[in-house]
Amino acid sequence: MRSFFSQVTSFLETTVAPISNELDSHQNLLRNCYQKWTELGGLRLLVPCQYNGLGCERHEWIQYTSQLAEYSGALLFLQAQHQYAISRLKKFLPDIKIASVLRSLAKDNEGVGIAFAANKKILAVEEHAGGFIISGTLKWVTGLDYFSKILFSFDINGLDYYCFLPFKTIDTSLVLSPILEPIVFSAANTVTITLKDYFISSDDIIASHPFQSKTPFEHPGIYSFLGASKALLKIAATAKYHDNVLAIKRLNQLLKEWENYYAEVMHPTLGPFQLRAIGLRLAEKCLSFAKLVCGSQGLLPAHAITRLSREIWQYSIGGYSESQLEAYLEQKEGQDHV
């Protein structure tokens, strides 16, 4: 694992850093970086060692995610689709079929996307001879032309089923929309998938488990706020007005807040919604400070502040829920807890 992190650091500093601002919107550049990242073994990061993976632990995952957020939110966002799919599948181990899937993905160095309905009630699922017929819309599916398949789940009769869908239009039963153009990470190729009487064979099901309502989980946006905040404080430390007495004092205050937040993330005492809300608040304070000490330079489109501002927005609403919204609003109106 130490060797992997050493290679990632070198890759980020030499290959990614010079083009960080361009990666959000230039597909060819992002594809090239993604390919080089896969060659380092990034797709195997969360796969357990016994299945040909690197067996990344939680503290290493925090370090990795925050480091990517410093250099490129686009690469972080794109590969996060695969990492989330792997983390979802790992929950079903030691299921033999899941173990085989993970081993195969790691061996073939294959990445997969994710396509989960925000509300599974919008999916119409019917049992059919030898499988299921499904209709519905899957929004915000990322990684077209990067991934050849996506992990998909649906529920029926009290069971959650998992399978892979092809990430391409195959006929009128699975249709991809034109690529969406969000203001963040447009190079990651996000689309909407429409299923219309799409047939899934029982043989294609890789896991089925009793349906469980969602429980709060530690969204990796928490770690991304660490990286974005750190990058902004690095910018502020050498900015035009960095040597102003009050600016120095404020920088030291924010560095201390960052250290406190890092300690809380590593050993959390707060719930994931509150922890993420504190991370957003810290990132916004670091962004505001960096803008002030950079002065007019921060208005330039190519300035790193512009990129980080967009990316913080994305980190704040990825995997969004009403509970997270409430935590954000409570944090805005209350005191900083870290």
Secondary structure as UniProt FT lines:
FT   HELIX           2..11
FT   HELIX           12..16
FT   HELIX           17..19
FT   HELIX           20..23
FT   TURN            24..25
FT   HELIX           27..39
FT   TURN            40..41
FT   HELIX           42..44
FT   TURN            45..46
FT   HELIX           49..51
FT   HELIX           58..71
FT   HELIX           73..90
FT   TURN            91..94
FT   HELIX           96..108
FT   STRAND          113..115
FT   HELIX           120..122
FT   STRAND          124..128
FT   TURN            129..130
FT   STRAND          131..142
FT   TURN            145..146
FT   STRAND          149..156
FT   TURN            157..158
FT   STRAND          159..166
FT   TURN            172..173
FT   STRAND          174..176
FT   HELIX           186..188
FT   STRAND          190..201
FT   HELIX           202..204
FT   STRAND          207..210
FT   HELIX           221..237
FT   TURN            240..243
FT   HELIX           245..266
FT   HELIX           272..294
FT   HELIX           295..299
FT   TURN            301..302
FT   HELIX           304..317
FT   TURN            318..319
FT   HELIX           322..333
//
